[in-house]
Amino acid sequence: MIAALTRSLSARWLPHRALPSMGALSLTHPLVQAAIYAVGLLATKAVSFVMLPFITGYLPPAEFGRLEVMVAIADIASVVLGMGLLDALFRFASASNATREGRRTNRSAAARIFGLSLLLGVGFGATGLILAPTLTSIVPGASETLHLQLILVTVSLEGAIQIPLAWLRMTDRPVMYLALSVGKAVLQAILTMSFLEMGMGVTGVLLAGTIAAASLGAILVLQQSRATGVSFRLKGAGSILRYSAPLVLSGIAGFLLGGFDRIVLADALGAEAMALYALAAKFALLAGLMLSPLSLWWMPRRFAMLNQPDGVERSGKIVTYQVIAAIAVGAYIALTSPIAITLMPPPAYHGAIVIVPWLVLAQILKFAGDTMNVGCYTGSDTEGATAIGRGSAGGIVVLYLVLVPQLGIDGAVIAANSAWFLRFIVFLAVSQRRTTLPYGYRKLVAASAVAVALVIS
């Protein structure tokens, strides 16, 4: 459905131009690369979702809740460990490849950033192993020191992986990127099934992630060392970190908006109650996964579209149809998830059914805010968008801390939807003030009314 809508939008609203013949397409063509990266993204997410009924079949809710706490810890630890080095790689290792000097400059910068990421990873991993016993008593839902040690070691290994994977994208090697990314996901899935069959529980799931990350890390470290070398010289590290470290705040804001709820729920209600919310969130996240082809198609084109004849009108219509698609996808997930949850996990997880529609609504509001904010990025700076993002993160933290202890899962649902709704309204108001787009508000209201009627009927 999404692919068909993307083709329809392309044919109707993008400027008509001859499409390249299949013979003219190569692995360096932007369309081919975008398609390969999209396949990789969808495939890795699909593998994770397919594993869900298998994991919940072996783990009772309390254990699944503890696993989700570890995942949340990994999310925030990855942001801190990454130190924005991925963005630094794009910034400092993107000189022109047209000359030998430019290529040498790129390799030198990549070697320094790669070496810095390895040093940070080793330091983070060693520190995590030492502090894990103390952290276990602090982190909500963390019952075993070994679990925390495994997840922190995995995060350290992932830190060594991100730079080489990004280098593959920068050097136009999408097939290698796809093979390694999907290969890691498949290996992790196989190991997870094997360890769960052996009765290893949460430890087995986490160990599978550690082994998969270590396997991919060994391949990528060797490959990156051959491609650019590794520099452990600290000269120049200061300028890199001055550029990249502030970006960590944006990453933390993203975690607060998308993962802090699991930590608060585990602390207030316990891991078992949080497990139902976490399972519902995974189904709700399918909306973002199904809509990702639209985002991958639209985001690189939105500013070019505004500069075309009738670009403002066309942009308004394209965004309108995208949000209608999001509403349709959300309604589909809300209607079908009860069937899937009833068939897949054990009965102990069936309480997640009533939570899914509300978390799907939050995903729709998120997509609408991300899509109807074009005007926020048409000026000479993005300070407004950054302020809105950080303000939303701060607001949702306050709402979680206030509402969850009082209302439990209902409080988390109210907090999430309130924060995403306010973010959407502010984005829309600021964006329209800068660049007014003729959105089809009546169509959006009608689509919303139909979706609500279908879900509650």
NORWO-V989116 format. One record per residue. N is the residue number from 1. PHI is phi in radians with two decimals (none if undefined). OMEGA is omega in degrees with one decimal (none if undefined). Layout:
N|PHI|OMEGA, N|PHI|OMEGA
//
This chain:
1|none|-179.5, 2|-1.17|179.1, 3|-1.08|179.2, 4|-1.13|178.6, 5|-1.12|178.4, 6|-1.07|178.7, 7|-1.11|-179.7, 8|-1.13|178.8, 9|-1.12|179.9, 10|-1.07|-176.8, 11|-1.20|-172.5, 12|-1.54|-168.2, 13|-1.91|178.6, 14|-1.40|179.4, 15|-0.96|-178.3, 16|-1.29|177.1, 17|-2.65|-177.6, 18|-1.12|177.6, 19|-1.40|179.4, 20|-1.14|177.2, 21|-1.23|-179.6, 22|-1.06|178.9, 23|-1.19|-178.2, 24|-1.46|-178.9, 25|-1.41|176.7, 26|-2.42|-178.7, 27|-1.16|177.9, 28|-1.60|179.8, 29|-1.26|-177.1, 30|-0.96|-179.2, 31|-1.13|179.9, 32|-1.15|-179.9, 33|-1.11|179.1, 34|-1.06|179.5, 35|-1.13|-179.0, 36|-1.16|179.2, 37|-1.13|177.9, 38|-1.12|177.5, 39|-1.07|178.7, 40|-1.06|179.3, 41|-1.07|-177.6, 42|-1.15|-177.7, 43|-1.16|-179.2, 44|-1.15|177.2, 45|-1.18|-179.9, 46|-1.12|178.4, 47|-1.06|180.0, 48|-1.09|-178.0, 49|-1.26|178.2, 50|-1.09|179.4, 51|-1.28|-172.9, 52|-1.00|179.9, 53|-1.12|178.3, 54|-1.18|-178.9, 55|-1.15|-179.2, 56|-1.18|176.4, 57|-1.22|-179.0, 58|-1.77|-176.5, 59|-1.88|171.4, 60|-1.17|-176.4, 61|-0.90|-178.6, 62|-1.09|179.3, 63|-1.22|177.4, 64|-1.09|176.6, 65|-1.10|177.7, 66|-1.13|177.0, 67|-1.08|-179.9, 68|-1.17|174.4, 69|-1.11|178.3, 70|-1.11|177.4, 71|-1.11|178.5, 72|-1.12|176.8, 73|-1.07|179.1, 74|-1.11|-179.3, 75|-1.07|-177.5, 76|-1.28|178.9, 77|-1.15|178.9, 78|-1.11|178.8, 79|-1.12|-177.7, 80|-1.17|-178.6, 81|-1.14|-178.2, 82|-1.07|176.3, 83|0.89|179.3, 84|1.16|-175.7, 85|-1.18|177.2, 86|-1.08|177.7, 87|-1.16|177.3, 88|-1.12|177.1, 89|-1.08|178.9, 90|-1.11|-176.4, 91|-1.37|-170.3, 92|-1.73|-178.4, 93|-2.02|-177.3, 94|-2.12|174.4, 95|-1.16|-177.8, 96|-1.02|176.3, 97|-1.56|-175.6, 98|-1.27|-177.7, 99|-2.08|178.3, 100|-1.12|-179.9, 101|-1.12|178.4, 102|-1.11|178.7, 103|-1.14|178.3, 104|-1.14|178.0, 105|-1.08|179.1, 106|-1.08|-178.4, 107|-1.13|179.7, 108|-1.13|179.0, 109|-1.13|179.5, 110|-1.12|179.3, 111|-1.10|179.8, 112|-1.15|-178.1, 113|-1.19|177.6, 114|-1.11|177.6, 115|-1.07|178.8, 116|-1.12|179.0, 117|-1.15|177.4, 118|-1.17|178.6, 119|-1.09|178.7, 120|-1.11|-179.7, 121|-1.12|178.8, 122|-1.11|178.9, 123|-1.10|-179.9, 124|-1.15|-179.3, 125|-1.10|-179.9, 126|-1.12|178.8, 127|-1.10|179.8, 128|-1.10|179.0, 129|-1.09|-178.2, 130|-1.27|-174.0, 131|-1.54|-175.5, 132|-0.95|179.2, 133|-1.03|178.5, 134|-1.24|-178.0, 135|-1.14|-179.0, 136|-1.05|-179.5, 137|-1.39|-177.4, 138|-1.80|-175.1, 139|-1.25|178.0, 140|-1.08|176.1, 141|1.43|178.8, 142|-1.47|-174.9, 143|-1.81|-176.7, 144|-2.28|178.3, 145|-1.07|-178.9, 146|-1.03|179.6, 147|-1.07|-178.9, 148|-1.17|178.1, 149|-1.10|179.9, 150|-1.10|-176.8, 151|-1.22|179.7, 152|-1.26|175.0, 153|-1.15|177.9, 154|-1.07|178.4, 155|-1.08|178.3, 156|-1.07|178.5, 157|-1.17|178.4, 158|-1.10|176.8, 159|-1.09|177.3, 160|-1.34|-176.9, 161|-1.49|-168.5, 162|-1.11|-178.4, 163|-1.20|177.2, 164|-1.06|177.6, 165|-1.12|177.6, 166|-1.13|178.7, 167|-1.11|176.0, 168|-1.06|178.0, 169|-1.18|-177.6, 170|-1.21|-177.7, 171|-1.81|173.4, 172|1.01|176.4, 173|-2.19|-174.3, 174|-1.17|-178.4, 175|-1.17|176.6, 176|-1.09|177.8, 177|-1.03|-179.4, 178|-1.10|-177.2, 179|-1.09|-178.0, 180|-1.23|-179.0, 181|-1.13|-179.4, 182|-1.21|178.0, 183|-1.03|178.2, 184|-1.10|-179.8, 185|-1.09|-180.0, 186|-1.17|178.4, 187|-1.05|179.4, 188|-1.10|179.4, 189|-1.14|-179.8, 190|-1.11|179.3, 191|-1.12|179.2, 192|-1.06|179.1, 193|-1.07|-179.0, 194|-1.11|-177.5, 195|-1.18|177.1, 196|-1.17|175.5, 197|-1.06|179.3, 198|-1.42|177.9, 199|1.41|-176.3, 200|-1.50|174.4, 201|1.04|-178.2, 202|-1.04|178.8, 203|-1.01|179.5, 204|-1.14|178.9, 205|-1.10|-179.0, 206|-1.20|178.8, 207|-1.13|177.3, 208|-1.06|177.4, 209|-1.13|179.5, 210|-1.14|-179.1, 211|-1.15|179.4, 212|-1.10|179.1, 213|-1.13|179.4, 214|-1.15|180.0, 215|-1.13|178.9, 216|-1.17|179.4, 217|-1.06|179.9, 218|-1.09|179.4, 219|-1.14|-173.8, 220|-1.28|177.7, 221|-1.09|178.4, 222|-1.12|-179.1, 223|-1.15|-179.7, 224|-1.16|178.3, 225|-1.07|178.2, 226|-1.26|-174.8, 227|-1.34|-174.1, 228|-2.20|-170.7, 229|1.44|177.6, 230|-2.27|179.1, 231|-2.05|177.2, 232|-1.77|176.5, 233|-1.23|-178.3, 234|-1.44|177.3, 235|-1.13|-177.5, 236|1.60|-179.6, 237|-1.13|-179.9, 238|-1.06|-179.3, 239|-1.16|178.2, 240|-1.13|-178.0, 241|-1.23|176.6, 242|-1.10|177.8, 243|-1.36|-168.8, 244|-1.56|-173.5, 245|-1.01|179.0, 246|-1.04|-179.9, 247|-1.21|177.7, 248|-1.06|179.8, 249|-1.06|177.7, 250|-1.15|177.5, 251|-1.13|178.2, 252|-1.13|176.8, 253|-1.06|177.5, 254|-1.09|177.6, 255|-1.12|-179.2, 256|-1.06|179.1, 257|-1.30|-171.7, 258|-2.02|-175.0, 259|-2.42|-176.5, 260|-1.17|-179.0, 261|-1.04|-178.9, 262|-1.14|179.5, 263|-1.15|-177.9, 264|-1.15|-179.8, 265|-1.13|179.1, 266|-1.08|-179.9, 267|-1.25|-174.4, 268|-1.46|-171.6, 269|-2.02|-174.6, 270|1.72|-174.4, 271|-1.15|-176.4, 272|-1.15|178.5, 273|-1.17|179.6, 274|-1.14|-177.3, 275|-1.06|179.3, 276|-1.11|177.7, 277|-1.11|-178.6, 278|-1.12|178.1, 279|-1.13|177.5, 280|-1.06|179.7, 281|-1.12|179.2, 282|-1.13|176.8, 283|-1.19|179.1, 284|-1.11|179.7, 285|-1.16|173.8, 286|-1.04|178.1, 287|-1.05|177.6, 288|-1.09|179.1, 289|-1.13|-179.3, 290|-1.21|-179.0, 291|-1.57|-176.2, 292|-1.05|175.8, 293|-1.03|177.2, 294|-1.12|179.8, 295|-1.13|179.0, 296|-1.08|178.9, 297|-1.33|-169.8, 298|-1.47|-171.8, 299|-0.96|179.3, 300|-1.26|-173.7, 301|-1.84|-167.5, 302|-1.12|-178.8, 303|-1.34|175.7, 304|-1.09|179.2, 305|-1.10|-179.3, 306|-1.06|-178.0, 307|-1.53|178.5, 308|-1.45|172.5, 309|-0.99|-175.8, 310|1.02|-176.3, 311|-1.13|-179.6, 312|-1.12|179.8, 313|-1.12|-179.9, 314|-1.09|-179.9, 315|-1.07|178.2, 316|-1.03|-179.5, 317|-1.23|179.5, 318|-1.08|-179.5, 319|-1.11|178.4, 320|-1.01|-179.0, 321|-1.17|176.9, 322|-1.15|179.6, 323|-1.19|174.7, 324|-1.08|176.1, 325|-1.07|178.3, 326|-1.10|178.1, 327|-1.11|179.2, 328|-1.12|178.6, 329|-1.11|179.0, 330|-1.06|178.2, 331|-1.10|179.7, 332|-1.08|-179.4, 333|-1.18|179.6, 334|-1.10|-178.7, 335|-1.41|-174.5, 336|-1.68|-177.5, 337|-1.08|176.8, 338|-1.03|178.8, 339|-1.15|-177.9, 340|-1.11|-178.5, 341|-1.17|178.1, 342|-1.17|-176.4, 343|-1.45|-170.3, 344|-1.56|-174.3, 345|-1.32|174.0, 346|-1.11|-178.0, 347|-0.97|-178.6, 348|-1.07|-178.4, 349|-1.70|-172.5, 350|-1.17|176.5, 351|-1.12|178.5, 352|-1.21|-175.0, 353|-0.99|-175.1, 354|-1.30|-178.1, 355|-1.52|-171.8, 356|-0.95|-176.3, 357|-0.99|-178.4, 358|-1.23|177.2, 359|-1.32|172.1, 360|-1.11|176.9, 361|-1.01|178.0, 362|-1.08|178.7, 363|-1.16|177.4, 364|-1.13|178.8, 365|-1.10|177.2, 366|-1.09|-179.6, 367|-1.08|179.3, 368|-1.09|178.0, 369|-1.13|179.8, 370|-1.22|-174.5, 371|-1.64|-176.0, 372|-1.70|-177.9, 373|-2.08|-174.3, 374|-0.95|-177.1, 375|-1.09|179.8, 376|-1.16|-175.6, 377|-2.00|-178.1, 378|-1.58|179.4, 379|-1.46|-177.9, 380|-1.50|179.0, 381|-2.55|179.4, 382|-2.07|-177.2, 383|-1.07|179.8, 384|-1.08|179.8, 385|-1.11|179.1, 386|-1.10|179.9, 387|-1.13|178.7, 388|-1.12|179.1, 389|-1.08|-179.3, 390|-1.22|177.2, 391|-1.11|177.9, 392|-1.12|179.5, 393|-1.10|178.2, 394|-1.09|-179.7, 395|-1.13|-176.9, 396|-1.24|176.5, 397|-1.10|179.3, 398|-1.06|-179.2, 399|-1.12|177.9, 400|-1.06|-176.2, 401|-1.15|-179.3, 402|-1.49|-170.5, 403|-1.52|-175.5, 404|-1.11|178.9, 405|-1.07|-178.2, 406|-1.53|-171.5, 407|-2.05|178.5, 408|1.19|-178.0, 409|-1.09|176.9, 410|-1.03|178.1, 411|-1.13|178.0, 412|-1.14|178.5, 413|-1.12|179.2, 414|-1.10|-179.6, 415|-1.08|-178.1, 416|-1.08|-177.7, 417|-1.20|177.5, 418|-1.11|-178.2, 419|-1.16|-179.7, 420|-1.17|178.5, 421|-1.17|178.6, 422|-1.10|176.6, 423|-1.05|178.7, 424|-1.07|-178.3, 425|-1.10|-178.7, 426|-1.17|176.8, 427|-1.00|-178.1, 428|-1.09|-178.3, 429|-1.12|-179.5, 430|-1.15|-179.1, 431|-1.10|-179.0, 432|-1.19|177.9, 433|-1.18|-179.4, 434|-1.43|-179.3, 435|-2.47|-176.8, 436|-1.38|177.6, 437|-1.94|-177.3, 438|-1.41|179.2, 439|-1.22|177.7, 440|-1.51|-174.4, 441|-1.09|179.8, 442|-1.14|178.0, 443|-1.13|179.4, 444|-1.14|178.5, 445|-1.15|179.8, 446|-1.11|178.9, 447|-1.10|179.3, 448|-1.11|-179.4, 449|-1.12|178.5, 450|-1.11|-179.0, 451|-1.09|179.8, 452|-1.09|-179.3, 453|-1.08|179.8, 454|-1.15|-176.0, 455|-1.24|-176.3, 456|-1.55|-178.4, 457|-1.31|none
//
